[in-house]
């Protein structure tokens, strides 16, 4: 249709601008900057579409910037505060900020200029999708520079997640942003922020675990499992001395309602995908500190795999074997996991055609590779 044709046309224009930037370098930036300055000076008579097109070009040439272009980039980003009030301009300006996140990491003085813009965008339903994308990009790359702004950032992000304006995918991006920034703090410094962030999620998980499953509840469960998965894979502070990874205590706090939800929604592939994402992300970031959750995880993996043969459970199992296969304190749990998962696979292959379960066969081979390389003591026993 016409809208799709226009989108493709704009992409071609953006690609052309990118190629021209490679040839012309700072000369192209100077022209974009001059055009942008003129449009802002004549903002009362310049159509918003013309300003939006300039912002689109500015985003298109964000890659491979040079030091010679720094003054132009700095001036244009600083002037994003002076755009005429229009949702499309606000939306495009958010994407511009996100595309320059790498550049901002080397020019951190501008973060205090752009962060209020991004945070204000979270409260506008039309602008929020772009604001969440940009905030996540900036949060991931510039987290160290945002530590001093954590008192400003976290409460506003938390309000946005709970405010009802954001869609689930936008809440996930905001959650990831908060996790990136909190990860720059010491464990003790992050705990008050983390508690304020996590308590509403724990309350909601408990309420949902006590609710009869139906289509309306599914959307809420889907949202909460995505949020839990997001924080499990992105909250990764640098531990000092005897510090315990906060993800472990968070998981133990919500394990009972999460386990109940796991059993209720076991046959929902999408929700199981996020459940496995929680476990997989937690094992990756906490590593051997995941030990207190190993036995609990093994129990649900075995129960779930026996019920529905979801190959994702074998993936998480392989991670556990790789991490704890030679840990004597976890040898019983890992041995149970190995024995049960292999037995369940053999049972499945006996009663069905292998061609119908090639995904399980593939994941089993991956699982056995980790068993062989990480759990020699189990095999020899």
Secondary structure by P-SEA (a helix, b strand, c coil): caaaaaaaaaaaaaaaaaaaaaacaaaaaaaaaaaaaaaaaacccccaaaaaaaaaaaaaacccccccaaaaaaaaaaacccccccaaaaaaaaaaaaaaaaaaaaacccccccaaaaaaaaacccaaaaaaaaaaaaaaaccccccccccccaaaaaaaaacccccaaaaaaaaaaaaaaaaacccccaaaaaaaacaaaaaaaaaaaaccccaaaaaaaaaaaaaaaaaaaccccccccccccaaaaaaaaaaaaaaaaaaaacccaaaaaaaaaaaaaaaaaaccccccaaaaaaaaaaaaaaccccaaaaaaaaaaaaaccccccaaaaaaaaaaaaaaaaaaaaaaccccccaaaaaaaaaaaaaaaacccccccc
